[in-house]
Amino acid sequence: MKLGFGLYRHQLDDAHFSFARQCGATHLVIHLVDYFRSARNNATGDQPLGDDSGWGLAGDPNRLWSFEEITAIQSAAAKHGLQIEAIENFDPAHWHDVLLDGPKKKSQLENLQTMIRAVGRAGIPVIGYNFSLAGVAGRVKGAWGRGGAEVVGMNGPLDKPIPNGMIWNMVYDPHASPGNLAPISTEELWRRHGEFLDALVPVAEQCGVRLAAHPDDPPLQTVRGQPRLVNHPLLYQRLIDRRPSPSNALEFCLGTLAEMPEGDIYEAVESYSRQNKIAYIHFRNVRGKVPFYKETFVDEGDVDMMRVLRILKKNNYEGVLIPDHAPAMSCAAPWHAGMAYACGWMQAALKNL
């Protein structure tokens, strides 16, 4: 198993690459979406939160990820001894009608295929994604961690409707007509996801790329009045069985799985690692279940993280684990300290399996 580090778009620079390497990381999971662009209440920091207005504006629909852009980031990271393992999340500007089953769906699927080819050409093996209308919404932040560390959690459900022009918790059309997105059924969401897989998995196979699905965070039945795709560990099986392929894989978020009201996280780790379906892992811990949970330091939540690592080792998982995010610690560099603590714990754990 390899220690990785997750970096947002505004962190893709020498200072953060150097810090990740100092923490012992050898691999990166990077975000090319800018979650902090023009947000009303979403300060640039360790992770996006926002409010009912979402995370801010989506990107430029006409500016796709290019081979040149990707390889420039690769080269900058490589100077610090880091290899890019995955790019996480498509920009809502590039696939809003794939999610909405809208008129631009066909052309947007073709654009996603183009970007998959660029990622494969660059030799990056994984693209993570979250097939969701509401995206990650409803989270709050407070001093709930050990010793008053600032962590993220949830204090109740969020079903305020999604306004027109917003998808995946970002605004793709700031000039959309007034009104809200009509709710759809769970089966309709699965149908749309199936079309997504049918269009993209063959291209991913040709390019040597694994598409890795993140479970719904938070894993409620609905968020903002819209259904969720994977809010139970067993639904991951439905997802991979829908289009059997090495390129149809999982972005395995331990924190999200632990937040699920039903299911056994250790059985899930056993099942999906045994099937070799885990592309990479978000290695974080939580306490509680949705809609009331709090993230914790990696060593103190509800999940026995050493037990998880032992299962992964038994099933010969050789992929990357990243802290994803961590509690912000009380010092001059809260994010850096929290991530360094998580990486240090993970380094020690991996060396003592």
N, C-alpha and C positions, 0 to 999 in steps of 0.2 A: 504494500500500500504506500501511496505517495502523499506527502503533505503539500497541499495547495493553499492558495490565497485568493479571495475574491476582491476585485477592484471595480468601482464604478467609473463611468466615463471621465469624470473630472479628476480621477486619481491615476489616470494612465500617463504617468510621468516618472522621471528618474528618481525623484524623492520617494515615491511610493513603491517603485520597483525595488529600490535599495532596501527599504524597510521590510518588504515581504521576504527578501532573501535573508536579511538579518534574523528574521523570525524562524528561519529554517525551511521556508517553502522552496520547492523546486518547480512548481507548476502554478499557473494562473487560470482563473475563470474570470473573464472580463465582460463588462457590459458596454455596448456601444450605444444603447439608448440613454438619452439624457433625461433622467427622471426629475431633475431639479430645474428644468427650463421654464422660466416665467411662472413659477408656482406662486399662488397667493399666500399660502401658509405651509411652506415645505422647505425649510432651511437646509442648505447644503450641509450634509453631515454623514453620519455612519450609515444611514439607510433612509429611504423616503417614507414619509408618513402622510403629510397633507391633511386635508379635511374633506368635507362633502364636495368641494370644488375639484378634487383630484390632485394629482401630482404636478399638474402643469400642462404645457403644450407638448403634443407629440412632435416628431421631427418633420423633416422635409420629405413628402411622399415621392419626390423625383430624385432624391439622392440616396441611392442604394449603397449598401456596403460594397466596397470595391476591393479587388485583389491588392491593389497598391496601398490602400489605407490599412488593410489588415496586415500586410507584410511589413509596413513601416512600424506598426506597433510591435509586431513580433521581433523585429530587429532591435528595437529599443529595449525590450524586455530581455532579449538574449544577452545583451551586454552586461546584464546583472546576473546571468546564469539561470534565467527563468524561461520556461517553456509554456506556451499557451495551450491549455488543455481544452478549453471550451469558450464559446461566446454564448452568453445567457440572455435570452429574451429578444424577440422581434419587436421592432418599433410599431406601435399602433398605427402610425401613418402608413406603414407598408402592408398591413393586413387587417384593417378594420372591417372591410367588407367580407373577408374570409370568416371573421367571427360573427358578423351580422347577416351573412348570406345576402349581401347587397349587390348592386349592379357592377361593381368593380372587382368582384370576386375572381373572375377568370384571369384578368390582367395582374391582380395582386398575387395570385398563386404562381403565375409565371415569374413575377419579380422575386418571390421567395425562392423559386427554383434557381434563378440567376445567382442569388446570394449564397445559396448552398453550394453551388459550383465554385464560387470564389473562395469560400471557406475550405472546401475540399482541396482546391488547387494549392492553397496555402499550407496544407498539411495539418490543419486543426481538426481533431477527430470528432468533436461533439458540438452540437448546437442545442442549448436548453430552451424550453419554451413552456408557457403556461396558457393553455387553451381555456380562456375564461372571459366572460363579458364584463364582470365587475372588477376582476383583477384582485390585487391585494388591497383591501379597503377595510376601514373600521378599527385599525390599530391605534393605540394611544401609547404615550410614553410617560414614565414616572420613576421616582426613586424607590422602586420596589425590590431591587436586588440586594444581595448580601451587603451589609454595611451601608445601605443607602445608595448603591450603584444605580445609575439610570438604565432602565431596561424598557423593552417594548412589550405590550400585552394587549388584552382586549377586556373591556368592561361591560360587554353586552352586545346584542346583535345590532346590525345595521341594515335596514331594509328601506331606507329612503330611496325612491326611484332614481335611476340613472338619467340625467338630462340628455336630450338629443345632442349629438356632436361629441359625446364622450364614450369611450370604450376602454376597457382594461385600465380604468382609473386615470386616463389621460385624455385630454381634449384634442381631437383630431380635426374638428371643424368649429372654430370659435364663432362662426356666423350661422350656425344651425338654427332652424326655426324653433320657436318656443315649444316646450312640451317634453315628455319623457319617453324613454325607450319602452316599447311594449314588452311585457314579460313573455318568455317562451317556456316550453316544457323541457324537462330533462332529456327526454328522448330526442327532441329536436336538436339540443346541444350535442348529443352524441352523434346524430346524423351529420351535423356540420363537421364535427371532428373527424368522422370517418372519411368524408370527402377530402379534408386536409391531408390525412394520411395517404389516401389513394393517389393524390397528386404529388406528394413530396417524397414519400418513402422510396419509390423507384429511382428518383434522381439522387437521393442520399446514398442509396446502395452503390450507384455508379461512381459516386465521388468519394466513397470511403468515409462517410460522415454518419454519426448516430444522432438521431433526433431524440432528445431526452425530455420527457414530460414531467413537469413539476406537479405535485398534488396541490389541491386548492388550499390557499392560505388566506383567510381562515377557513377551515374545513366544515362549514355549516351547510345545511340543506339549501339555503338561499343566502345571497348577499346582495343588497340593494334590489331585492325583489327578483333576482335572476338565479337560475339553477346553477349548481356546481357539477363539475365533471368527475373529479376524484376526491371525495370527502370520506371515503372508507378505504382501508388498505386493500380489500378484495377487489375494488374497482380498478386498481392498477392491472389486475389480471385481465379484466374485460378490455382494457385499453391495448395491451400487448397482443391479446388474442384476435383483436379486430383486424390487424394486419401483421401476421407473423413475419418477422424479419430481424436480422441483427441490427438494422438501422432504426427499428422502432423500440426505443429503450426508455429508461427512467432516470430523471433527475431526482435522486432519492433524498428528500428533505426529512431528516429525523425529527426536527422540531415540529413540523407540520403533522407528521404521522402521529407524534405523541399527543398533539392537541385534539386528535379525533376522538369523539365520545365513545366509539365502538372499535373493536378490533384489537389485536395483540401486536405490538410493534416488533417483538422478537420473532414471532412467527412470520411477519412480513419480511424482516431482514433475512431470515432463513430461506424463505420461498424465493424471493427475487434474486438474491445473490446466488443461490443454487442454480437458478435458470440463466445466470450470466446476463441479466437484464439491467443491471445498475451501471449507468454510464459514469456518474460521479455522485458524490454525497455532500449534502449540507450537514455538517456535523455540529449541531447545536442542541441545547437542552431546554426544557420548559417545565413549569409546574402548573397543573390544572388542565382543564379541558375547555374547548369553546362552548359558549361565548365568553367564558371567564378564565383566562390563563395569563401567565406572566413568563417571559423568558428568564433564564437564570444563567449563572456561570456554568460552564460545561460540566463541572464536577459536583453539582448540587441539585439537579432537577429530578424529575420523576423517572428519567431513563437511566438505566445502568449502562453507561457508555462503554465500559470495559467489556461487558457482556456482548454488546453489539460488535465490538472489534473482534472478539473471539469467534463469533459466528462468521464474520466476514473472512477471517483468516482460515477458518475450517473449510470454507467454500471457495478458497483461492481467489478472493477478490483482490485485484492488483491495481485498481484505479485510484483516483484522486479523492481526497477528503479536504474540504475547506471549512473554516469556521463559519462562513457565511456572514454572520454578524455576531457581536458579543456585547455584554454589558459595558457601558462607558464608566470608567473608573475616575475617582476624585483626584485629579492631578492636572498638570498643565496641558497634557495631551490625552484626554479621556479615551478617544477612539483608539489611538495607538496602544495605550496601556491595556485596554480590554482585548484587543486582537493579539497582542504579544502574550498575554496570560493564556488565552485559548490555545495559541500555537505551541507554547511551552508545555502545556498539559498534554496536548496531542503528541508532541515529539516524544515525551517521556513514555506515554502509553504505548505508542507504536514500537518503541525500542524494548519494551518489557512484556510483550505478548508471549 
